[in-house]
Amino acid sequence: MSFAKLTGNQRSKEILQRLLARGRINSTLIFAGPEGVGKRQFALTFAKAANCQKASADNYAADSCDECSVCRRIDSGVYSDVTVIQPDGQYIKIAQTRAMAEEVYSHPREGRQRFFIIDEADRLREEAANSLLKTLEEPPATSTITLLTSRPDALLMTIRSRAQRLNFTALSVAEMEKYLTENYPRPASDIALLARVTEGRIGQATAFDLSVYRQERRTLIEMLELLAGGENRFRLLKAAEYLGKKEREDFEKQLDLMASLLRDLFMLATGRNDDSIINIDVADRLTPLAQKVGLRRLMDWVEKLDDLRSNLRININRQVATEAALLAIGGSSR
């Protein structure tokens, strides 16, 4: 994807294109920002523009053409002058940074500039980070190292001091809707929901399963409606059993979804009904529920959910804890 087609993060895009226009491809860059906001795609587009066959002999292209064999091969991950390094298991290990160090000082094999893109750079083991630092102390002119990270402060200060940092942010709802409409067309209601649920993170939006999300959300909305009535203890216990038996990661995702729904209910209870509502496609169902529960009770629900999430940090029985939380919320609804 070319710079012209990339959506959002306009300032970072302009900086990269200025570097290309001036013929100054910085030896080390840090792309910092939340997961899924497009850092890796920007890094690949930068590499494509620097090596695009449609550039003149004396100047880098301001953008990639996306059509020449180089651009297509970089997109396919088979271009020898663009290497993406990812964690081997939980960490990026010293063997990986040593292998990169052996390559980084070599002249480009095919193109004009070599690119080494280190994904999740904050997961460098200490010895790997120190090995990388030695490479950065004498950066080669014909190689560019780009570190992608959602936790830039986790990088060694000495590494950060040797790199130019570009900050990336999530897209706005409008930007995300535009991007999805142009690149992943689907019904308008799906695009509106996807843009909000994924919080402007392109990487998440392209892999998100709305059908699973809607099914899980339906179950939680039914549970919230039970809680609002403060009745049917048996069904509340069954709901707690359903949640508590999930694996920890799935259980935490359910709590995140519950928090999202409670947030929407709170916003609707205050009269808001705009882009701040995440689950916009079920706003008609949530609005009467928000009015029935009211702000005071919603605040109590949020507090009890926060307590449940805090208790997860210790080794508790999830089902028992969930039962206690739901019965407490249901009891406060009477």
RAHU-V267853 format. One record per pair of residues at least 6 apart in sequence whose C-alpha atoms are under 7 Angstrom apart, sorted by the first residue. I is the first residue (numbers start at 1). J is the second residue. D is the distance in Angstrom with one decimal. If there is no record, write none. Layout:
BEGIN
I:J:D, I:J:D
END
This chain:
BEGIN
1:45:6.4, 1:66:6.5, 2:45:5.8, 2:63:6.2, 2:64:5.3, 2:65:6.8, 2:66:6.4, 3:13:6.9, 3:45:6.6, 3:63:6.0, 7:175:6.8, 7:179:6.4, 8:171:5.8, 8:175:6.7, 9:168:6.0, 9:169:6.6, 12:166:6.1, 16:46:7.0, 17:62:5.6, 19:25:5.8, 20:50:7.0, 20:60:5.6, 20:61:6.7, 20:62:5.9, 21:60:6.6, 21:62:6.1, 23:59:6.5, 23:60:6.3, 26:144:6.5, 27:139:6.0, 27:140:6.9, 27:141:6.6, 27:143:6.3, 27:144:4.4, 27:145:6.0, 28:144:5.7, 28:145:4.7, 28:146:5.8, 28:163:4.8, 28:164:6.5, 29:145:6.3, 29:146:4.7, 29:147:6.2, 29:163:5.0, 29:164:4.9, 29:165:5.8, 30:146:5.7, 30:147:4.7, 30:148:6.0, 30:163:6.2, 30:164:6.0, 30:165:4.5, 30:166:6.1, 31:39:6.2, 31:147:6.1, 31:148:4.9, 31:149:6.4, 31:165:6.0, 31:166:5.1, 31:167:6.0, 31:168:6.9, 32:148:6.2, 32:149:5.1, 32:150:5.6, 32:152:6.0, 32:166:6.2, 32:167:4.9, 32:168:5.9, 33:149:6.5, 33:150:4.8, 33:167:5.8, 33:168:4.7, 33:169:5.8, 34:150:4.8, 34:169:6.8, 35:150:5.9, 36:201:4.8, 36:202:5.6, 36:203:4.0, 36:204:5.7, 37:168:6.9, 37:169:6.4, 37:170:5.3, 37:201:4.5, 37:202:5.5, 37:203:6.2, 38:202:6.3, 38:203:6.4, 39:148:6.6, 39:168:7.0, 40:148:7.0, 45:64:6.8, 47:115:6.4, 48:64:5.5, 48:71:5.5, 48:74:6.7, 49:60:6.9, 49:61:5.4, 49:62:6.4, 49:63:4.8, 49:64:4.2, 50:60:5.4, 50:61:6.3, 50:112:7.0, 50:113:6.6, 51:111:5.5, 51:112:5.6, 51:113:6.6, 52:61:6.8, 52:64:5.8, 52:65:6.8, 52:70:6.1, 52:71:6.1, 53:68:6.3, 53:70:6.7, 54:65:7.0, 55:61:4.7, 64:71:6.9, 66:72:6.3, 73:79:5.3, 74:82:6.9, 80:109:6.9, 81:108:6.0, 81:109:6.4, 81:110:6.7, 81:111:6.7, 81:114:4.7, 81:115:6.2, 82:114:5.9, 82:115:4.8, 82:116:6.0, 83:115:6.2, 83:116:4.9, 83:117:6.1, 84:116:5.9, 84:117:4.7, 84:118:6.0, 85:117:6.0, 85:118:4.7, 85:119:6.0, 86:92:6.6, 86:118:6.2, 86:119:5.1, 86:120:6.8, 87:123:7.0, 91:123:5.1, 91:124:5.8, 91:125:6.1, 92:123:5.9, 92:124:4.6, 92:125:6.0, 92:128:7.0, 93:124:6.5, 93:125:5.9, 93:128:5.5, 94:127:6.0, 94:128:4.0, 94:131:6.8, 97:128:6.0, 97:131:6.4, 97:132:5.9, 98:131:6.8, 101:135:6.3, 104:143:6.1, 105:140:5.8, 107:142:6.4, 108:114:5.5, 113:142:5.2, 113:143:5.7, 114:142:6.2, 114:143:4.5, 114:144:6.1, 115:143:5.7, 115:144:4.8, 115:145:5.9, 116:144:6.2, 116:145:4.8, 116:146:6.2, 117:145:6.0, 117:146:4.8, 117:147:6.0, 118:146:6.1, 118:147:4.8, 118:148:6.0, 119:147:6.4, 119:148:5.0, 119:149:6.9, 120:148:5.6, 120:149:5.0, 121:147:5.6, 121:148:5.7, 121:149:5.4, 122:149:5.8, 122:151:6.1, 122:152:6.7, 122:154:5.5, 122:155:5.6, 133:159:6.0, 136:162:6.9, 170:199:6.9, 170:200:4.7, 170:201:5.5, 171:200:4.3, 171:201:6.6, 172:200:5.8, 173:195:5.7, 173:196:6.4, 173:200:6.4, 176:195:5.4, 176:200:5.8, 177:191:6.0, 177:192:6.5, 177:195:5.8, 180:191:6.6, 189:281:6.6, 193:278:6.9, 193:279:6.3, 193:280:6.3, 193:281:6.6, 194:205:6.4, 196:278:5.1, 197:278:5.9, 198:204:6.1, 198:205:5.8, 220:258:6.8, 223:239:6.9, 225:289:6.9, 227:329:6.6, 227:330:4.8, 227:333:6.8, 228:293:5.9, 228:333:6.1, 229:333:6.6, 230:330:4.4, 230:331:6.0, 230:333:4.8, 230:334:5.2, 231:330:6.9, 236:326:6.8, 237:323:6.0, 240:319:6.0, 240:322:5.4, 240:323:5.1, 241:319:5.7, 243:251:6.3, 243:319:7.0, 244:251:7.0, 244:318:4.9, 244:319:3.8, 244:322:6.5, 245:319:6.5, 262:302:7.0, 264:277:5.5, 264:278:6.6, 265:286:6.4, 265:290:4.9, 266:290:6.8, 266:295:6.5, 266:298:6.6, 268:287:5.9, 268:290:6.2, 269:290:5.2, 269:291:5.8, 269:294:6.3, 269:295:6.3, 301:329:6.1, 304:325:6.3, 308:321:6.9, 308:325:6.8
END
